[in-house]
Amino acid sequence: MTKYLCIHGHFYQPPRENPWLNFVEQEKSAAPFHDWNEKINYECYAPNSAARISDNTGNILGIINNYEYISFNFGPTLLSWLEKYDPETYSKILEADKVSQTRCQGHGNALAQVYNHIIMPLASKQDQINQINWGIRDFQARFKRAPEGMWLAETAVNLQTLELLVDQGIKFTILSPYQAQKVIKTASGACDENIDTTKAYRVYLKHQKFIDVFFYDGSLSNSVAFEDALKNSETFLTKLMSKFSCTPNKKELVNIATDGESYGHHKKFGDMTLAFALEEVRAKGEVILTNYGQFLAENPPEDEVRIIEDSSWSCSHGLERWRSNCGCTTGRKAGWQQEWRKPLRQALNYLKKEVDSLYIQEMSKYSADPWQVYQNYYDLYIGR
């Protein structure tokens, strides 16, 4: 069999800049750092660009740029901050994508992301188009190429969202295995509720369109994000290798996806654990370190998958976490509830509708296509 490994990190921070002053004010909760961006950069983003590989006594054996060997997406708002406040790390992220293209037959490690951390299925169709458009424009401006894949915030998805991705040239996305409804075998037409996360699937859409989807390994990703998989380098590597079935003549992709902040911020020294595992895989040569674009080009989907509409990776109630008192809670405060979510969502939707109407009314005086003007505004925004 042929073994492939792809580790994906979703790196994101919201815009923390004061919109009037255009800089991040001091955040006391991040002390001794100035703000949370600075703190997380120190613990995660920067260390992963120069991750140490050490022996049991702490001697440094090597330093690698983890971004060269993992699949990743960075939220545009985070990249904007890094470009300004840590240009060295920023440049290493961009360079890592170039290096990966050489290693992976022209396919880069970097994926695009919708511009803001928006729950796409809850947005209007036009807002979704704008988010995808700005996400692609930002990616092209930074990585100097068109994106093959796009990360959806919280992997929140429905068929309309997938159709809009395809309309703007996106080939694939990544979802949770719990967002798969059923598999349809192309050869036999038989249906199966069991998803195989070691291969890509195809989602067929309207008008003969389709998009390909990868489902990450749920249990292993959960172990990285919420358990102790990153506590020990050898344990992490063992967990990764245990996911291969060793079925003869089969091409398998073991792939995991978590918040990238797991590697160093959520899990202290997670960047070093990751670096050790990557170096061991490279040294042994039994497993191919790849990215989704390369694997998809070499192993196109054989079967179809139907997704669960209006689902996400972080709420068992679908999308309710962002619009109702769904019951999800950390349990940190007894008696807390989220009844405020529904009226807040309704109020913001109402406000958005009114603002959009006003924008169309006024901009129509100057352009026959107000939304194209809106999308083109990105070029001014990024260069201000």
C-alpha positions in Angstrom: 0.0 0.0 0.0 1.0 3.7 -0.3 0.8 5.7 2.8 0.1 9.5 2.8 0.0 11.9 5.7 -1.5 15.3 5.8 -1.7 17.5 9.0 -3.9 20.6 8.6 -3.8 23.6 10.9 -6.5 26.3 10.8 -4.8 29.5 12.1 -7.1 32.4 12.9 -7.4 35.5 15.1 -10.2 38.0 14.8 -9.4 41.7 14.0 -8.5 43.2 17.3 -7.7 46.7 16.0 -9.6 49.6 17.3 -11.5 50.6 14.1 -11.0 54.3 14.8 -7.3 54.2 15.7 -6.4 51.2 13.5 -4.1 49.6 16.0 -4.6 46.9 18.8 -5.0 48.5 22.2 -3.5 46.9 25.3 -5.3 43.8 26.5 -4.6 43.2 30.2 -5.9 39.6 30.1 -2.9 38.8 27.8 -0.3 40.1 30.3 2.7 40.1 30.3 2.1 40.6 26.5 0.6 43.7 25.0 -2.4 41.8 23.5 -3.6 38.3 22.6 -2.2 38.4 19.1 1.2 39.1 20.5 0.9 36.3 23.1 -0.3 33.6 20.7 2.3 34.6 18.1 5.0 34.2 20.7 3.7 30.7 21.7 2.6 29.4 18.3 2.9 31.2 15.0 6.5 32.3 15.3 7.8 29.0 16.9 6.2 26.9 14.2 8.2 28.8 11.6 11.5 27.8 13.4 10.5 24.7 15.4 13.2 23.0 17.5 13.9 19.3 17.4 15.5 18.2 20.6 16.8 15.0 22.2 15.8 13.8 25.7 18.4 16.0 27.4 17.2 19.2 25.6 20.0 19.5 23.1 18.8 21.0 19.9 19.3 18.6 17.0 17.7 20.7 14.3 15.3 23.5 13.4 12.6 23.3 10.7 9.8 25.4 9.4 6.7 23.3 10.2 4.7 25.2 7.6 6.7 23.6 4.9 5.4 20.2 5.8 1.8 20.7 6.9 -1.4 21.9 5.2 -2.5 25.2 6.6 -4.9 28.2 6.2 -4.4 31.6 7.9 -7.3 33.9 8.3 -6.7 37.1 6.4 -7.2 39.2 9.5 -4.4 37.3 11.2 -2.0 37.6 8.2 -2.6 41.3 8.1 -1.5 41.5 11.7 1.5 39.3 11.2 2.6 41.3 8.1 2.7 44.4 10.3 3.9 43.2 13.6 6.0 40.1 12.8 7.2 40.4 9.2 9.8 37.7 9.7 7.2 35.0 10.6 4.9 36.3 7.9 7.6 35.9 5.2 8.4 32.4 6.5 4.7 31.4 6.1 4.7 32.7 2.5 8.0 31.0 1.7 6.8 27.7 3.2 4.0 27.6 0.6 6.6 28.2 -2.2 8.8 25.4 -0.9 5.9 23.0 -0.6 4.9 23.6 -4.3 8.4 22.3 -5.3 8.0 19.2 -3.1 4.4 18.5 -3.9 4.4 18.7 -7.7 3.2 22.3 -7.9 0.5 22.1 -5.2 1.1 24.5 -2.3 0.4 23.8 1.4 -1.7 27.0 1.9 -5.4 27.0 1.6 -7.6 30.1 1.3 -10.2 31.0 3.9 -13.4 33.0 3.7 -12.4 36.5 4.6 -14.0 36.8 8.0 -14.8 34.1 10.4 -18.4 34.1 9.2 -20.8 31.2 9.5 -21.5 30.9 5.8 -24.9 29.1 5.7 -26.3 31.8 8.0 -25.2 34.6 5.7 -27.1 35.9 2.7 -26.1 34.6 -0.7 -24.5 37.9 -1.6 -22.5 38.0 1.7 -21.2 34.5 1.0 -20.1 35.6 -2.5 -18.4 38.6 -1.0 -16.6 36.5 1.6 -15.3 34.0 -0.9 -14.3 36.7 -3.3 -12.3 38.7 -0.7 -10.8 35.5 0.7 -9.5 34.6 -2.8 -8.3 38.1 -3.5 -6.4 38.2 -0.2 -4.8 34.8 -0.9 -3.7 35.8 -4.3 -2.2 39.1 -3.1 -0.1 37.2 -0.5 0.7 33.8 -2.0 0.8 35.0 -5.6 -1.2 32.1 -6.9 -4.8 31.0 -7.1 -6.1 28.8 -4.2 -7.1 25.2 -4.9 -9.0 24.7 -1.6 -10.8 27.0 0.9 -11.4 26.6 4.6 -14.9 27.4 5.8 -15.1 28.9 9.3 -16.2 26.2 11.8 -16.5 24.0 8.7 -20.0 25.3 8.6 -21.6 24.3 5.3 -24.6 23.6 3.1 -25.0 22.9 -0.6 -25.4 26.6 -1.5 -22.1 27.4 0.1 -20.4 24.6 -1.8 -22.0 25.8 -5.1 -20.6 29.3 -4.5 -17.2 28.0 -3.8 -17.2 26.1 -7.1 -18.5 29.3 -8.9 -15.3 31.1 -7.9 -12.9 28.3 -8.8 -12.4 26.4 -5.6 -11.8 22.7 -6.1 -12.1 21.3 -2.6 -12.7 21.9 1.1 -12.3 20.0 4.4 -15.1 18.9 6.7 -15.7 16.9 9.8 -16.5 13.2 9.3 -19.7 13.9 11.3 -20.9 16.1 8.5 -21.1 13.2 6.1 -24.6 11.8 5.7 -23.9 8.8 3.4 -21.6 7.5 0.8 -22.8 6.4 -2.6 -20.5 3.9 -4.3 -20.0 4.9 -7.9 -19.3 1.3 -9.1 -22.4 -0.3 -7.6 -24.7 2.6 -6.6 -24.9 1.1 -3.1 -25.2 3.4 -0.1 -23.1 3.3 3.0 -23.3 5.5 6.2 -19.6 4.8 7.1 -17.2 7.4 5.9 -13.6 6.5 5.0 -11.5 9.5 6.0 -8.4 8.2 4.1 -9.8 9.2 0.7 -11.5 12.1 -1.0 -15.1 12.2 -2.0 -17.1 14.1 -4.6 -20.2 16.2 -3.8 -22.4 16.7 -6.9 -24.3 20.0 -7.1 -26.8 21.6 -9.4 -26.1 22.2 -13.1 -23.5 19.3 -13.3 -21.2 21.1 -10.9 -19.2 19.3 -8.2 -16.7 19.9 -5.5 -14.4 17.4 -3.8 -14.3 17.0 0.0 -11.8 15.6 2.5 -13.1 14.4 5.9 -10.5 14.6 8.6 -9.9 11.7 11.1 -12.3 12.7 13.9 -10.9 10.7 16.9 -7.3 11.6 16.2 -8.0 15.3 15.5 -10.0 15.4 18.8 -7.1 13.8 20.6 -4.7 16.5 19.3 -7.1 19.4 20.1 -8.6 18.3 23.4 -6.6 15.4 24.8 -2.9 14.5 25.3 -1.8 13.5 21.8 0.8 16.3 21.7 2.2 15.7 25.2 4.9 13.3 23.9 6.4 13.3 20.4 6.7 9.5 20.1 3.1 9.1 21.4 1.9 11.5 18.7 3.8 9.7 16.0 2.5 6.3 17.2 -1.1 7.6 17.1 -0.6 8.9 13.5 0.9 5.7 12.3 -1.8 3.5 13.9 -4.4 5.0 11.6 -3.0 3.2 8.5 -4.9 0.0 7.8 -2.0 -1.6 5.8 -4.5 -2.9 3.2 -2.6 -4.2 0.2 -2.7 -2.1 -3.0 -4.6 0.7 -1.2 -3.6 4.4 -1.2 -4.5 5.8 2.1 -4.4 9.4 3.4 -4.3 9.8 7.1 -5.3 13.4 7.7 -6.1 15.5 10.7 -7.4 19.0 11.1 -7.5 21.2 14.2 -7.0 24.8 15.2 -3.4 25.5 14.4 -3.1 27.1 17.8 -3.0 23.6 19.2 0.7 23.5 18.2 2.2 25.7 20.9 -0.6 27.8 22.4 -3.3 25.4 23.5 -0.7 22.7 24.0 2.7 24.0 25.3 5.6 22.8 23.1 3.1 21.4 20.6 5.2 23.0 17.9 8.2 20.9 18.9 6.1 17.7 19.1 4.9 18.4 15.6 8.4 19.1 14.3 9.8 15.8 15.7 6.9 13.8 14.1 7.4 15.5 10.8 11.2 14.9 10.9 10.7 11.3 11.8 8.3 10.7 9.0 10.7 12.3 6.5 13.7 10.4 7.8 12.0 6.9 7.7 10.6 7.5 4.2 7.8 5.0 4.7 5.0 7.6 4.6 4.6 10.5 2.1 4.1 13.9 3.6 1.6 15.5 1.3 -1.0 18.2 1.1 -4.6 18.0 -0.1 -4.0 19.5 -3.5 -1.3 16.9 -4.4 -3.2 13.9 -3.0 -6.4 15.0 -4.9 -4.5 15.3 -8.2 -2.9 11.9 -7.8 -6.0 10.2 -6.3 -9.3 11.7 -7.6 -12.5 10.6 -5.9 -14.1 7.4 -6.8 -17.3 7.7 -4.8 -19.9 10.3 -4.1 -20.8 11.7 -0.7 -24.0 13.5 0.6 -23.3 16.0 3.3 -25.5 16.9 6.2 -27.0 20.3 5.4 -26.4 23.2 7.8 -23.7 21.4 9.8 -20.4 22.4 11.4 -17.5 20.8 13.3 -18.1 22.5 16.6 -21.8 22.2 17.4 -23.7 18.9 17.5 -26.9 20.9 16.9 -25.8 22.0 13.4 -25.6 25.8 13.3 -27.7 26.5 16.4 -24.7 27.6 18.4 -24.8 30.8 16.4 -28.5 31.6 16.4 -30.2 29.9 19.4 -29.9 28.6 22.9 -28.8 25.2 21.6 -27.6 23.9 24.9 -23.9 23.8 24.2 -22.0 25.0 27.2 -18.6 24.9 28.8 -20.2 24.4 32.2 -18.0 27.1 33.7 -20.9 29.1 35.2 -23.9 27.4 36.7 -27.2 28.7 35.4 -25.8 30.4 32.3 -27.9 30.2 29.2 -27.9 31.7 25.7 -31.4 32.8 25.2 -30.0 36.1 24.0 -28.6 34.5 20.9 -31.8 34.4 18.9 -32.9 38.1 19.3 -29.3 39.2 18.8 -29.0 37.3 15.5 -32.4 38.6 14.4 -31.4 42.2 15.2 -28.1 41.9 13.3 -29.8 40.3 10.3 -32.3 43.1 10.3 -29.6 45.7 10.5 -27.6 44.1 7.8 -30.6 44.0 5.5 -31.3 47.7 6.0 -27.7 48.7 5.5 -27.5 46.6 2.3 -30.6 48.2 1.0 -29.2 51.7 1.6 -25.9 50.7 0.0 -27.6 49.5 -3.2 -29.8 52.6 -3.3 -26.9 55.0 -3.0 -24.2 53.1 -5.0 -26.6 52.5 -7.9 -26.3 56.2 -8.6 -22.7 55.6 -9.6 -22.5 52.0 -10.8 -24.7 49.5 -12.5 -23.1 46.7 -10.3 -22.8 47.9 -6.7 -21.6 44.6 -5.4 -18.8 44.4 -7.9 -17.7 47.8 -6.6 -17.8 46.3 -3.1 -15.6 43.4 -4.1 -13.2 45.6 -6.0 -12.8 47.7 -2.8 -10.6 45.0 -1.5 -7.8 46.3 -3.7 -8.0 49.7 -2.0 -8.4 48.2 1.5 -5.3 45.9 1.2 -3.2 48.7 -0.1 -4.2 51.5 2.2 
